[in-house]
Amino acid sequence: MRLGVSLRIRQALLFIALAFFGCKRNTEEIPLIPYPTNPMIREFIGYGVVNVSFIHVLDEPFDEGTSLGFLRKRSIVRIIERRSLSNRGNVETWVKVDAEYQRSFDQGIDYSGSTSEGRIQGWLKESSLFVYDNEARALTAAEDMSP
């Protein structure tokens, strides 16, 4: 019994000595500086490929929204927001997209949703898109899709 207690005391003293002498006293602290923006935050959710022949991009996530322009089948869009809305008891998922603008047949209309860079931001039903987590998959899907 006495042997077990003295062994534990020796182990404790050895641990304390290693902890005390093993630490460097003149260590310099290196401050942790976070990234300016969180690397986990992205500007968009994913990518989508239009799976219908022709679709209007709307200014609001409702069927009654105003058309800002249109997209054709195989167009690739960035999805920047997703909303689930109830319409007469049915839940519909809408996505806000950013895409290259495709001009309407009526060139005289000034679409407020289009930007000067030839891009358009507006709403589509998610069912009109195939959704992918990265651009490479969306590009491959668009190329493999029949016209």
C-alpha positions as CSV (number, residue, x, y, z in Angstrom):
1,M,0.0,0.0,0.0
2,R,2.8,2.4,0.9
3,L,4.6,1.5,-2.3
4,G,1.5,2.6,-4.4
5,V,1.3,6.0,-2.6
6,S,4.9,6.8,-3.0
7,L,4.8,5.9,-6.7
8,R,1.9,8.2,-7.2
9,I,3.7,11.0,-5.3
10,R,6.8,10.5,-7.6
11,Q,4.6,10.6,-10.7
12,A,3.0,13.8,-9.5
13,L,6.3,15.4,-8.8
14,L,7.7,14.4,-12.2
15,F,4.6,15.8,-13.9
16,I,5.0,19.1,-12.0
17,A,8.7,19.3,-12.8
18,L,8.1,18.6,-16.5
19,A,5.3,21.2,-16.7
20,F,7.4,23.9,-14.9
21,F,10.7,23.3,-16.7
22,G,9.2,22.3,-20.0
23,C,7.5,25.7,-20.6
24,K,9.4,28.5,-22.0
25,R,9.1,31.7,-20.0
26,N,10.0,34.2,-22.7
27,T,7.5,33.1,-25.3
28,E,6.1,35.8,-27.4
29,E,2.3,35.8,-28.0
30,I,1.2,35.8,-31.5
31,P,-2.2,37.6,-31.8
32,L,-5.0,35.8,-33.7
33,I,-6.2,38.1,-36.5
34,P,-9.5,37.0,-38.1
35,Y,-10.0,37.2,-41.8
36,P,-11.6,40.4,-43.0
37,T,-14.6,38.4,-44.2
38,N,-15.6,35.0,-43.1
39,P,-14.4,32.4,-45.7
40,M,-17.5,30.4,-45.0
41,I,-19.8,33.1,-46.3
42,R,-20.5,33.2,-50.0
43,E,-22.2,35.8,-52.1
44,F,-24.5,33.2,-53.5
45,I,-26.1,29.8,-52.6
46,G,-25.3,27.9,-55.7
47,Y,-25.8,27.7,-59.5
48,G,-28.8,26.8,-61.5
49,V,-29.5,25.7,-65.1
50,V,-32.8,26.7,-66.7
51,N,-34.7,23.5,-67.6
52,V,-37.6,25.1,-69.5
53,S,-37.5,26.5,-73.0
54,F,-38.3,30.1,-72.0
55,I,-38.9,31.8,-68.7
56,H,-39.4,35.4,-67.5
57,V,-37.3,36.7,-64.7
58,L,-39.7,38.5,-62.3
59,D,-39.2,41.5,-60.0
60,E,-41.0,39.8,-57.1
61,P,-41.4,36.1,-56.1
62,F,-45.0,36.0,-57.3
63,D,-46.6,34.8,-60.5
64,E,-48.1,38.3,-60.8
65,G,-44.6,40.0,-60.7
66,T,-43.4,42.2,-63.5
67,S,-41.1,40.7,-66.1
68,L,-37.6,42.1,-66.1
69,G,-36.4,40.0,-69.0
70,F,-36.2,36.3,-69.9
71,L,-33.9,33.3,-69.9
72,R,-33.7,30.4,-72.3
73,K,-33.2,26.8,-71.6
74,R,-29.6,25.9,-70.6
75,S,-28.9,29.4,-69.2
76,I,-26.7,29.3,-66.2
77,V,-27.7,31.5,-63.2
78,R,-26.2,32.2,-59.8
79,I,-28.7,31.6,-57.0
80,I,-28.4,34.4,-54.4
81,E,-31.5,33.9,-52.3
82,R,-34.2,31.2,-51.7
83,R,-37.7,31.7,-50.3
84,S,-40.6,29.3,-49.7
85,L,-44.0,31.0,-50.1
86,S,-47.5,29.8,-49.7
87,N,-49.8,30.3,-52.7
88,R,-53.5,29.2,-52.1
89,G,-52.3,26.5,-49.8
90,N,-49.5,25.3,-52.0
91,V,-45.9,26.0,-50.9
92,E,-43.7,27.2,-53.8
93,T,-40.0,27.8,-53.6
94,W,-38.7,30.8,-55.4
95,V,-35.0,31.7,-56.0
96,K,-33.5,35.1,-56.6
97,V,-31.0,34.8,-59.4
98,D,-28.2,36.7,-61.0
99,A,-27.7,35.9,-64.7
100,E,-26.5,37.3,-68.0
101,Y,-29.2,39.4,-69.5
102,Q,-30.9,38.2,-72.6
103,R,-32.6,41.1,-74.4
104,S,-36.3,41.0,-75.1
105,F,-37.8,41.2,-78.6
106,D,-38.9,44.7,-77.8
107,Q,-35.6,46.6,-77.5
108,G,-37.3,49.8,-76.4
109,I,-38.2,48.6,-72.9
110,D,-35.9,49.7,-70.1
111,Y,-35.9,46.8,-67.6
112,S,-35.1,48.1,-64.2
113,G,-33.7,44.8,-63.0
114,S,-30.9,44.8,-65.6
115,T,-27.6,46.2,-64.7
116,S,-25.1,48.1,-66.9
117,E,-22.9,45.0,-67.1
118,G,-25.5,43.0,-69.1
119,R,-26.7,41.1,-66.0
120,I,-30.2,40.7,-64.5
121,Q,-31.3,40.0,-61.0
122,G,-34.8,38.7,-60.4
123,W,-37.0,35.8,-59.2
124,L,-37.7,32.4,-60.7
125,K,-39.6,29.4,-59.4
126,E,-37.0,26.8,-58.3
127,S,-38.8,24.1,-60.2
128,S,-37.7,25.8,-63.5
129,L,-34.0,25.2,-62.6
130,F,-31.7,22.3,-62.0
131,V,-29.7,23.3,-58.9
132,Y,-26.0,22.6,-58.4
133,D,-23.5,23.5,-55.7
134,N,-20.7,24.7,-58.1
135,E,-20.3,26.3,-61.5
136,A,-18.4,23.4,-63.0
137,R,-21.3,21.0,-62.4
138,A,-23.8,23.5,-63.8
139,L,-21.7,24.0,-66.9
140,T,-21.5,20.3,-67.5
141,A,-25.2,19.9,-67.0
142,A,-26.0,22.7,-69.4
143,E,-23.7,21.2,-72.1
144,D,-25.3,17.7,-71.7
145,M,-28.9,19.1,-71.8
146,S,-30.8,18.7,-75.0
147,P,-31.7,22.0,-76.7
